[in-house]
Amino acid sequence: MYAFEYHRPATLAEAAQLASGNEDAKILAGGQTLIPTLKQRLAQPSDVVDLGAVAELRGIREDGDALVIGATTPHAEVAASAVVKRLIPALAKLAEGIGDAQVRNRGTLGGSICNNDPSADYPAALVGLGATVRTTTRTLAAEDFFTGMFETALEPNEIVTAVSFPKPGKAAYVKFPNPASRYATVGVFVAETGGGVRVAVTGAAPSVYRWTEAEQALAGGLDPAALDGLTVDPDGLNADIHASAEYRASLVKVMAKRAVAACG
């Protein structure tokens, strides 16, 4: 039996007030993680605050040198957006490869990054592009936002409102998908930014991370051959029924080379 109070606020201020000070409340965005968790009785919130009616949390816009995407914007809208395709086509392609049609139409950017599944795609884009996460109380650099497996720097019921992605010179995302879920067994996002080349890896470790050795190797230019002499240590990488740590270590380099080639 479910025993919680359901709330559907119309404004962000109302949503923040409902969630404030209630550590037993859960925020509902697209529900792609929370609903299955509730069904399995793995969560027993006192309140569920549904953000679906908060219009100010949804949308895509160009803001100076950045692309800003609202937290409750579904993956399908990101994939189809002409603005995203013009400014950061790699991000549109990433969104197009998430899950299946149902997941893409219900799942949201904010929900995905707040859940921080180790095999999710969006964390690689945020870290690879040097994005900034905006919340109801502050802004966080992507590298500070993701802290561990299914863990973020969010305070209890702090609400993500949007993500700001700086426009890169070139960027590409390539993943080796699980054939059933399309989660990334390993995914690599490569971006040429004003601060240099950034290489972000998802799926391989407990949380997204930057492959700094690859970034240094690519400092002279986006050439896949620059990564030939690198190896990835499997120690500490994920291992499960889908792939061993050693296999994931090999995939990191393979996916990185493909992503660099795709930047061309």
C-alpha positions as CSV (number, residue, x, y, z in Angstrom):
1,M,0.0,0.0,0.0
2,Y,1.3,3.5,-0.9
3,A,1.0,6.0,1.9
4,F,2.1,9.5,0.8
5,E,0.7,12.9,0.1
6,Y,0.8,13.8,-3.6
7,H,1.4,17.5,-4.5
8,R,1.3,19.0,-8.0
9,P,2.5,22.7,-7.6
10,A,2.1,25.2,-10.4
11,T,5.1,27.3,-9.6
12,L,8.7,26.7,-8.6
13,A,8.2,28.7,-5.4
14,E,5.4,26.5,-4.4
15,A,7.4,23.4,-5.2
16,A,10.3,24.6,-3.2
17,Q,8.1,25.4,-0.2
18,L,6.5,22.0,-0.3
19,A,9.9,20.3,-0.3
20,S,11.6,22.6,2.1
21,G,12.5,21.0,5.4
22,N,11.0,17.7,4.6
23,E,13.7,15.1,4.2
24,D,11.1,12.3,3.7
25,A,9.6,14.0,0.6
26,K,10.6,13.0,-2.9
27,I,10.7,15.2,-6.0
28,L,9.0,13.7,-9.1
29,A,10.2,14.8,-12.5
30,G,9.7,12.2,-15.3
31,G,9.3,9.4,-12.9
32,Q,11.6,6.9,-14.8
33,T,13.4,6.0,-11.6
34,L,11.1,7.1,-8.8
35,I,8.0,5.2,-10.0
36,P,9.8,1.8,-10.4
37,T,11.4,2.4,-7.0
38,L,8.0,3.0,-5.4
39,K,6.5,-0.1,-7.1
40,Q,9.3,-2.2,-5.6
41,R,8.7,-0.6,-2.2
42,L,12.3,0.6,-2.1
43,A,11.2,4.1,-1.2
44,Q,8.5,5.2,1.3
45,P,8.3,9.0,1.0
46,S,5.9,11.0,3.2
47,D,5.2,13.3,0.3
48,V,5.7,13.3,-3.5
49,V,6.1,16.7,-5.1
50,D,5.4,16.4,-8.9
51,L,7.1,19.1,-10.9
52,G,5.2,18.3,-14.1
53,A,3.0,21.4,-14.0
54,V,5.8,23.9,-13.2
55,A,6.2,25.5,-16.7
56,E,9.3,27.6,-15.7
57,L,11.3,24.4,-15.3
58,R,10.9,23.3,-18.9
59,G,12.3,24.7,-22.1
60,I,15.4,25.2,-24.3
61,R,17.0,28.5,-25.1
62,E,20.2,30.2,-26.3
63,D,21.6,32.5,-23.7
64,G,24.7,34.3,-24.9
65,D,27.5,31.8,-25.3
66,A,25.5,29.0,-23.6
67,L,22.6,26.6,-24.2
68,V,20.2,26.5,-21.3
69,I,17.9,23.6,-20.8
70,G,15.2,23.5,-18.2
71,A,15.3,20.6,-15.7
72,T,12.0,19.0,-16.7
73,T,12.7,19.1,-20.4
74,P,12.2,15.6,-21.7
75,H,15.0,13.8,-23.6
76,A,12.9,13.7,-26.8
77,E,12.6,17.5,-26.8
78,V,16.4,17.9,-26.5
79,A,16.9,15.4,-29.3
80,A,14.4,17.1,-31.6
81,S,15.3,20.7,-30.8
82,A,16.6,22.9,-33.7
83,V,18.4,25.1,-31.2
84,V,20.3,22.1,-29.6
85,K,21.1,20.7,-33.1
86,R,22.5,24.1,-34.1
87,L,24.5,24.9,-31.0
88,I,25.6,21.5,-29.6
89,P,24.6,18.7,-32.1
90,A,26.4,16.1,-30.0
91,L,24.0,16.8,-27.2
92,A,21.0,16.2,-29.4
93,K,22.5,12.9,-30.6
94,L,23.2,11.9,-27.0
95,A,19.5,12.5,-26.1
96,E,18.3,10.6,-29.1
97,G,20.2,7.5,-27.9
98,I,18.7,7.4,-24.4
99,G,16.5,4.4,-23.7
100,D,13.4,3.9,-25.9
101,A,10.7,6.2,-27.2
102,Q,8.7,5.9,-23.9
103,V,11.7,6.8,-21.8
104,R,12.7,9.7,-24.0
105,N,9.3,11.2,-23.9
106,R,8.9,10.9,-20.1
107,G,12.4,11.0,-18.8
108,T,13.9,14.5,-18.1
109,L,17.4,16.1,-18.0
110,G,17.0,17.1,-14.4
111,G,15.7,13.7,-13.3
112,S,18.6,11.9,-15.0
113,I,21.4,14.0,-13.5
114,C,19.8,14.0,-10.0
115,N,19.6,10.2,-10.1
116,N,23.2,10.0,-11.3
117,D,23.1,6.4,-12.5
118,P,26.7,5.4,-13.2
119,S,25.7,4.3,-16.8
120,A,23.6,7.4,-17.6
121,D,24.5,9.5,-20.7
122,Y,23.8,13.1,-19.6
123,P,26.5,13.2,-16.8
124,A,29.2,12.7,-19.5
125,A,27.8,15.7,-21.5
126,L,27.7,17.9,-18.4
127,V,31.3,17.1,-17.4
128,G,32.6,17.0,-20.9
129,L,31.2,20.4,-21.8
130,G,31.9,22.0,-18.4
131,A,28.3,22.7,-17.8
132,T,26.8,24.5,-14.8
133,V,23.9,23.1,-12.8
134,R,21.4,25.7,-11.5
135,T,19.3,24.9,-8.4
136,T,16.7,26.7,-6.2
137,T,19.6,27.9,-4.0
138,R,22.9,28.0,-6.0
139,T,24.9,27.1,-9.0
140,L,27.3,24.2,-9.2
141,A,30.0,23.2,-11.7
142,A,29.2,19.7,-13.1
143,E,32.4,18.3,-11.7
144,D,31.3,19.3,-8.2
145,F,27.7,18.2,-8.8
146,F,28.4,14.4,-9.4
147,T,29.9,13.0,-6.2
148,G,29.5,9.2,-6.4
149,M,27.4,6.3,-7.5
150,F,23.8,7.5,-7.4
151,E,25.0,10.5,-5.4
152,T,25.2,14.2,-6.0
153,A,26.0,17.4,-4.1
154,L,22.3,18.3,-3.8
155,E,21.0,19.0,-0.3
156,P,17.8,17.3,0.7
157,N,15.0,18.5,-1.6
158,E,17.1,21.2,-3.3
159,I,15.6,21.4,-6.7
160,V,17.6,21.5,-10.0
161,T,16.1,24.2,-12.2
162,A,18.2,24.2,-15.3
163,V,21.6,23.3,-16.8
164,S,23.7,25.7,-18.7
165,F,26.0,24.2,-21.4
166,P,28.8,26.4,-22.8
167,K,29.0,26.2,-26.6
168,P,32.0,24.0,-27.7
169,G,34.1,24.4,-30.7
170,K,33.6,20.7,-31.6
171,A,32.0,17.9,-29.6
172,A,30.9,14.2,-29.9
173,Y,29.5,11.5,-27.8
174,V,29.9,7.8,-28.5
175,K,28.8,4.9,-26.3
176,F,28.7,1.1,-26.3
177,P,25.1,0.6,-25.3
178,N,23.6,-2.3,-23.4
179,P,21.4,-3.9,-26.1
180,A,18.4,-4.2,-23.7
181,S,18.4,-0.9,-21.8
182,R,20.6,1.3,-24.0
183,Y,22.4,2.4,-20.9
184,A,26.1,3.1,-21.6
185,T,28.3,0.1,-20.8
186,V,30.9,2.8,-21.5
187,G,30.3,6.2,-23.1
188,V,32.8,9.0,-23.8
189,F,32.0,12.6,-24.5
190,V,34.8,14.6,-26.1
191,A,34.6,18.4,-26.4
192,E,36.9,21.1,-27.7
193,T,36.3,24.1,-25.4
194,G,37.8,27.5,-24.7
195,G,39.7,25.8,-21.8
196,G,41.1,23.0,-23.9
197,V,40.0,19.5,-24.8
198,R,37.8,17.7,-22.2
199,V,37.1,14.0,-22.2
200,A,34.4,12.7,-19.9
201,V,33.7,9.0,-19.3
202,T,30.4,7.4,-18.1
203,G,29.5,3.8,-17.5
204,A,33.0,2.7,-16.7
205,A,33.3,3.8,-13.0
206,P,31.0,4.4,-10.1
207,S,30.5,8.0,-11.3
208,V,31.3,10.1,-14.4
209,Y,34.9,11.2,-14.5
210,R,37.4,13.1,-16.7
211,W,40.1,11.1,-18.5
212,T,42.9,13.6,-18.0
213,E,45.6,11.6,-19.7
214,A,43.5,11.6,-22.9
215,E,43.0,15.3,-22.6
216,Q,46.7,15.9,-22.4
217,A,47.3,13.6,-25.3
218,L,44.7,15.5,-27.4
219,A,46.0,19.0,-26.5
220,G,47.8,19.2,-29.8
221,G,44.7,18.4,-31.8
222,L,41.8,16.1,-32.1
223,D,43.5,13.1,-33.7
224,P,42.4,9.6,-32.6
225,A,46.0,8.4,-33.1
226,A,47.1,10.6,-30.2
227,L,45.4,8.1,-27.9
228,D,47.2,5.0,-29.3
229,G,49.8,4.9,-26.5
230,L,47.4,5.2,-23.6
231,T,46.0,2.4,-21.5
232,V,43.2,2.5,-18.9
233,D,43.7,0.8,-15.5
234,P,40.8,-1.5,-14.8
235,D,41.3,-1.2,-11.0
236,G,38.2,0.5,-9.5
237,L,36.1,0.2,-12.6
238,N,32.6,-1.3,-12.6
239,A,32.2,-5.0,-13.1
240,D,28.9,-6.8,-13.6
241,I,27.1,-9.5,-15.7
242,H,27.3,-7.1,-18.7
243,A,31.0,-6.4,-18.7
244,S,34.1,-7.0,-16.6
245,A,36.3,-4.1,-15.4
246,E,39.0,-5.2,-17.9
247,Y,36.5,-5.1,-20.8
248,R,35.3,-1.6,-19.7
249,A,38.8,-0.4,-19.5
250,S,39.3,-1.5,-23.1
251,L,36.1,0.2,-24.2
252,V,37.0,3.5,-22.7
253,K,39.9,3.8,-25.1
254,V,37.9,2.5,-28.1
255,M,34.9,4.8,-27.4
256,A,37.2,7.8,-26.9
257,K,39.0,7.2,-30.2
258,R,35.6,7.0,-31.9
259,A,34.4,10.2,-30.2
260,V,37.5,12.0,-31.3
261,A,37.0,10.8,-34.9
262,A,33.4,11.9,-34.8
263,C,34.5,15.5,-33.7
264,G,36.2,15.8,-37.1
